[in-house]
């Protein structure tokens, strides 16, 4: 009986998942068979990829990477100081709570919706996409960074306080050095994420390769779409390899 009670949460989650799958039709054999057949037809229409659009797509991909880079840098610059202000080991709840609320509100809105907001504000183009990515990055990194700072060993903080360190010195000599690995790791992760997110910014007119993706899908030019998808895949794989190399060879240092 005790074992059954301990497993009850897992059983309930499993039953809820099965019920949800049933409601969505994922347990319908006929629907799944039709889906598999449609997928096979779609996959066959992708080949051979059309290499004639590589030059156009390469320029669009460069714009996409620029959006990801600019958005990540701006978001990081905004997130790091605000995360320090949101750290409860440094400031009282009267200060940290509004900061955390702001970060939560910003993070709630996906980057694509932020991009749509900035398309309305600034017009079509990559500037809107960059700012959309920047705002989501700001909210996401801000939360991760204040959690990392609050995980710093209390003995390190007490050592800096013991020699008369103020809040700025606690940030400079305790939180930032101790949280350097987390800062770098999360920054690389969000940049990888932003590269992927940037590929669909064109769906709302925010520039990049997503515009061509939308056009090729709407006009059923699947061979050109195949070239686009292969290009995105190559860039994403390169970013994964690059991030792994940076993690292996570098540490973020504050001197």
C-alpha positions in Angstrom: 0.0 0.0 0.0 2.8 2.4 0.9 4.5 1.7 -2.4 1.3 2.4 -4.3 0.9 5.7 -2.4 4.4 6.8 -3.2 3.8 6.0 -6.9 0.4 7.7 -7.0 1.8 11.1 -8.4 3.5 9.3 -11.3 0.4 7.3 -12.0 -1.8 10.5 -12.0 0.7 12.3 -14.3 0.7 9.3 -16.7 -3.1 9.2 -16.8 -3.3 12.9 -17.3 -0.8 12.7 -20.2 -2.8 9.8 -21.8 -6.1 11.7 -21.5 -4.5 14.8 -23.1 -3.1 12.7 -25.9 -6.5 11.2 -26.5 -8.1 14.7 -26.6 -5.6 15.7 -29.2 -6.1 12.7 -31.3 -2.6 11.2 -30.8 -4.1 7.8 -29.8 -6.2 7.6 -33.0 -4.5 5.0 -35.3 -6.2 6.2 -38.4 -5.2 9.8 -37.8 -1.6 8.7 -37.1 -1.5 6.6 -40.3 -2.8 9.5 -42.4 -0.2 11.8 -40.7 2.6 9.4 -41.5 1.5 9.2 -45.2 1.3 13.0 -45.5 4.7 13.3 -43.9 6.2 10.9 -46.4 4.7 12.9 -49.3 6.0 16.2 -47.8 9.5 14.7 -47.2 9.7 13.4 -50.8 8.8 16.8 -52.2 11.8 18.4 -50.4 14.3 16.6 -52.6 16.4 17.5 -54.4 17.1 20.8 -52.6 17.3 23.8 -54.8 20.8 25.2 -54.6 20.0 28.3 -56.7 18.8 30.2 -53.7 21.9 29.7 -51.5 23.2 33.2 -52.1 19.9 34.9 -51.1 19.5 32.6 -48.1 23.1 33.2 -46.9 22.5 36.9 -46.8 19.2 36.3 -44.9 21.0 33.9 -42.5 23.7 36.6 -41.8 20.9 39.0 -40.9 19.4 36.4 -38.6 22.7 35.8 -36.9 23.1 39.6 -36.4 19.7 39.8 -34.8 20.6 36.9 -32.4 24.0 38.5 -31.5 22.6 42.0 -31.0 19.6 40.8 -29.0 21.8 38.6 -26.8 24.2 41.4 -26.1 21.6 44.0 -25.3 19.6 41.5 -23.1 22.8 40.5 -21.2 23.8 44.2 -20.6 20.3 44.8 -19.1 20.0 41.5 -17.2 23.3 41.4 -15.3 23.0 44.6 -13.2 19.3 44.0 -12.6 20.0 40.5 -11.5 22.4 41.8 -8.9 19.8 44.2 -7.6 17.3 41.3 -7.5 19.6 39.2 -5.3 18.2 38.8 -1.8 21.5 38.3 -0.1 22.4 41.9 -1.1 19.1 43.8 -0.9 15.8 43.7 1.0 12.6 42.3 -0.4 11.3 45.9 -0.9 13.9 46.2 -3.6 14.2 42.7 -4.9 10.5 41.9 -5.3 9.7 44.7 -7.8 12.8 43.7 -9.8 11.8 40.0 -9.9 8.3 41.0 -10.8 9.6 43.0 -13.7 11.8 40.2 -14.9 8.9 37.8 -14.6 6.5 40.0 -16.7 9.1 40.5 -19.4 9.9 36.8 -19.5 6.3 35.8 -19.8 6.0 37.2 -23.3 7.8 35.1 -25.9 10.4 36.7 -28.1 8.2 36.4 -31.2 5.4 38.5 -29.5 8.0 41.0 -28.4 9.2 41.2 -32.0 5.6 41.8 -33.1 5.3 44.7 -30.6 8.5 46.3 -31.9 7.4 45.8 -35.5 4.3 47.9 -34.6 6.6 50.5 -32.9 9.6 50.6 -35.3 8.3 49.1 -38.5 9.4 46.0 -40.4 13.0 44.9 -40.3 15.7 43.3 -38.2 15.7 46.1 -35.6 12.4 44.9 -34.3 13.6 41.3 -34.3 16.7 42.3 -32.3 14.8 44.1 -29.7 12.3 41.3 -29.4 15.1 38.9 -28.7 16.8 41.4 -26.3 13.7 41.7 -24.1 13.2 38.0 -23.8 16.9 37.5 -23.1 16.7 40.2 -20.5 13.9 38.5 -18.6 15.4 35.0 -19.0 19.0 35.8 -18.0 17.9 38.1 -15.2 16.1 35.2 -13.4 18.9 32.7 -13.9 21.6 35.2 -12.8 19.9 36.2 -9.5 19.4 32.6 -8.7 23.1 31.9 -9.4 24.1 34.8 -7.2 22.0 33.6 -4.4 23.7 30.2 -4.6 27.1 31.7 -3.9 28.7 30.3 -0.7 27.7 32.4 2.3 31.3 32.0 3.7 32.6 33.9 0.7 30.2 36.8 1.3 31.0 36.8 5.0 34.7 37.0 4.2 34.3 40.1 2.1 32.0 41.6 4.7 34.5 40.8 7.4 37.1 43.1 5.8 34.6 46.0 5.5 33.2 45.3 2.0 30.1 47.2 1.0 27.5 46.1 -1.5 29.5 47.1 -4.6 32.5 45.3 -3.3 30.4 42.2 -2.5 29.3 42.2 -6.1 32.8 42.9 -7.4 34.8 40.4 -5.3 32.2 37.7 -4.3 29.1 37.4 -6.5 30.6 38.0 -10.0 33.8 35.9 -9.6 31.9 33.0 -7.9 29.0 33.2 -10.4 31.3 33.5 -13.5 30.8 30.0 -14.7 27.0 30.3 -14.5 27.2 33.7 -16.2 29.2 32.3 -19.2 27.2 29.0 -19.4 23.8 30.7 -19.5 25.0 33.4 -21.8 26.1 30.8 -24.3 22.9 28.8 -23.9 20.7 31.8 -24.5 22.7 32.8 -27.6 22.2 29.3 -29.0 18.5 29.6 -28.3 18.3 33.1 -29.8 19.9 31.8 -33.1 17.1 29.3 -33.3 14.5 31.8 -32.3 15.7 34.4 -34.8 15.0 32.0 -37.7 11.3 32.6 -37.3 11.3 36.3 -36.7 10.4 36.9 -40.3 7.0 35.4 -39.7 6.0 38.7 -38.1 8.0 40.9 -40.4 11.0 41.2 -38.1 13.6 40.3 -40.7 15.9 37.4 -41.2 15.6 34.0 -42.9 12.1 33.4 -41.5 10.6 35.7 -44.2 11.8 33.2 -46.9 10.7 30.3 -44.8 7.2 31.7 -44.7 7.2 32.5 -48.5 8.4 29.1 -49.5 5.8 27.3 -47.3 3.0 29.5 -48.6 4.0 29.0 -52.3 4.7 25.3 -51.8 8.3 25.7 -53.0 9.5 22.8 -50.9 12.8 22.3 -52.7 13.9 25.8 -51.8 12.5 25.2 -48.3 14.8 22.2 -48.1 17.8 24.3 -48.9 16.7 26.8 -46.2 16.3 24.1 -43.6 19.6 22.5 -44.4 21.3 25.9 -44.0 19.6 26.5 -40.6 20.7 23.0 -39.5 24.3 23.7 -40.5 24.4 27.0 -38.6 22.8 25.4 -35.5 25.3 22.6 -35.5 28.1 25.0 -35.9 26.8 27.1 -33.0 26.6 23.9 -30.8 30.2 23.0 -31.7 31.4 26.6 -31.1 29.7 26.8 -27.7 31.2 23.5 -26.6 34.6 24.8 -27.6 34.2 28.1 -25.7 33.0 26.2 -22.6 36.0 24.0 -22.8 38.7 26.6 -23.3 37.5 29.8 -21.6 36.2 31.1 -18.3 34.6 34.4 -17.7 37.0 36.3 -15.4 36.5 39.5 -13.4 39.8 41.0 -12.4 
